[in-house]
Amino acid sequence: MTLEADITDLKHRYDSGEVTELGADEREVLAEFLAALEAGEIRAAEPRNGGWEAVEWVKTGILLNFSLREIEPRTYGDVTYHDVLGLRETADLGERGTRNTPNGTTIRRGAYVGSDAILMSPSFVNIGAYVGDGTLVDSANTVGSCAQIGENVKLGGNTLIGGVLEPVEDTPVVIEDDVSLGAGTRVTSGFVVGEGSVVGENTLLSPRVPVYDLVEEEIRYGELPPNRRAFTRFVESSVGDHELFSDGAYKPAVVAMDIEAETRDATQREAELRSS
């Protein structure tokens, strides 16, 4: 049987009540599954049909790890913590040129981290996340469960990449290759940031926040097209019609413009400094 077939079978037996706890066979399947995630052999989402789609059986396998495992005391340095999963082994990172600084760089089991990447402390990479080659995860960053981060991405300090684990058919947050997110950026609820885009500091990218794409002259939700320069602005809100708002009310929006050559050059120079 393939790993997909093993996970599908285990899910069926769990739902039917046949399996309620981990036996040796089930433990072996989940161990193989976590190893495949950490090796980048399977992913929680993949590009398909011109967009990104969740890989439902992979997300199902992640959920089975929480459903079937018991909370156990574990150690991290001198700290005892309690969780159903331990942390990812990191011996392979140095072999591939990836740096993770001490005192707070936390990578959970089932996360993939590519070669020549940098993870600064404190940062947290959750189960099912995929961090591509050459990507910077800066200080005070969270990469949520199943988030897909491409190659040569810069996640500025204090950036939140939200997790999307349930329902299994929902696509997680996707940050495509060569994207730069300014400090304090928040990307949530399956939002897709297109390749080569540069996002200004403290921008909220969420399907609930409209993206005013001035290149294509249309309003988008849930995606930032490739090669855009994006930043937050405020637009009038219908709430302003209420008598409590005597001076009007405004809601956040994102403005997306064609990325300018000097913006691209500055981003490239910063990447070169980081790799030196």
Number of C-alpha atoms within 10 A of each C-alpha: 7 7 17 15 11 17 22 17 13 21 18 13 13 16 11 10 10 10 15 13 13 15 10 7 10 16 15 11 16 21 14 13 23 23 18 17 23 24 17 19 10 20 25 28 25 15 10 9 7 6 8 16 16 23 18 20 20 24 24 21 25 24 15 16 18 13 14 18 15 14 12 13 12 15 12 10 7 6 7 10 12 12 13 14 18 17 18 19 11 13 8 13 17 13 11 14 14 20 17 20 14 11 11 15 18 21 23 19 21 29 27 29 28 22 19 20 25 24 26 22 18 20 23 21 29 22 27 33 30 30 28 23 21 23 27 25 29 20 21 19 25 23 28 23 26 32 32 27 28 21 21 21 27 26 28 23 22 20 25 21 29 22 24 23 23 14 11 19 16 17 27 31 30 27 30 21 22 23 26 26 25 20 22 19 23 19 26 23 19 26 23 26 27 19 20 21 27 28 27 18 18 17 22 21 29 22 17 14 16 20 25 20 20 13 12 12 10 9 13 17 16 20 18 26 22 19 20 24 23 25 21 19 13 12 13 12 12 11 13 15 12 10 9 10 11 9 9 14 16 15 14 17 21 27 20 26 20 16 17 12 9 9 12 16 11 11 16 13 10 11 18 10 8 10 10 5
